[in-house]
Amino acid sequence: MFRLPAHMERQLADLIRTKGTFADSTIPDTPAQLIEVLEALALQGTTLTGTGPRLLGSIKDISKPTTINTLASLYAYAARKGERIYPYFEAVDHA
């Protein structure tokens, strides 16, 4: 698992806590409940699949609204399948 810079982790945590349907959510008690929360956060009706390392884009993409949805979808899929997923972002754009 990777760690984001501390300020980005705080921003993402604040976004999850204050936006949308999860503003009043409590922390899940069981792995099954956690998977349910991840699936609810995932892109509606979309399950992204894949295991192992998975490039999600540039570090700039972390602030995009769909990033949390994408991460949740990947982690939910991996958890349901008992697989490992390692999403990551590149520090520099190559465009």
N, C-alpha and C positions, 0 to 999 in steps of 0.2 A: 504494500500500500504506500502511496506517496503522501507527502504533506505539502500543502500549499504554504506560501508565506502567511504569517500569522494574521496580517490585516485582511487578506483575502478570505481566510477561514472565518474570521469574524463577520465579514460582509455576507458571505454565503449563509452562515448560521442565522444572521439577522433577517435575511431575505426569506428563509424558510419559516422562521417564527412569525414574521409580520405580514406576509403576503398570502393571499389565497385561502384555501380551505384548511390549511394546516396551522393557521395562526393560533388556534386554541388546542392543538393536539398535545397529548402527553407522550412521553417516551415509551415505546413498546416494552412490554415485560418479557415477551418470548420471541424466539426466532421467527415463528410463524406470523406473529403480529408485526414484526419488523418487515418481513417480506410483503405483507399487505400494505403497509405504509409506503414502501418503495414502489409497489405496483400502482398505487394511487398517485404517487408523484410522477410516475413515468408518463411519457407522452400518451395521451388518451388513445386507447385502442391500438397502440403500437408497442410491440415488444422487440427491442433490439437484442440481437443474439451475438454470441462470440465469446471466446475464452482467450486467456493469455493476454499479452500486451495489446493494447488497443489505442491507437493514436486518435484523439478527439479533435485535434486542431492546434491552433496557436494559443499561447497563454492569454492572448487578448480575447479568446472565445469564452473564457471563464465567466465573464460578465454578461454574456448573452442569456436571455431569458430561458432558452431551451437547454442550457447546459445542465442544470439540476435535473431536468426531466430525462435527459440522455443518460446521465450517470445513474439515476435511480433505476431506469429500465435495464441497463447493463448489469447492475448489482442484483436486481431482482431475478433476472434470468439465471445468472451464475449461482445464486443461492438456491433457487428451485432445482437446478440441475446438479448441485453439489460440485460445481466447477469453480475455477479461479479466474478472475478477470483483473487486469491491471490497466485501467485507463490512464492515459497520460497526455500532457500538453507539451508542445515544443515551446521553448523559450523565445525563439526567433522565427519570424515569418520568412519563408524562402521565395516569396512572390516577387 
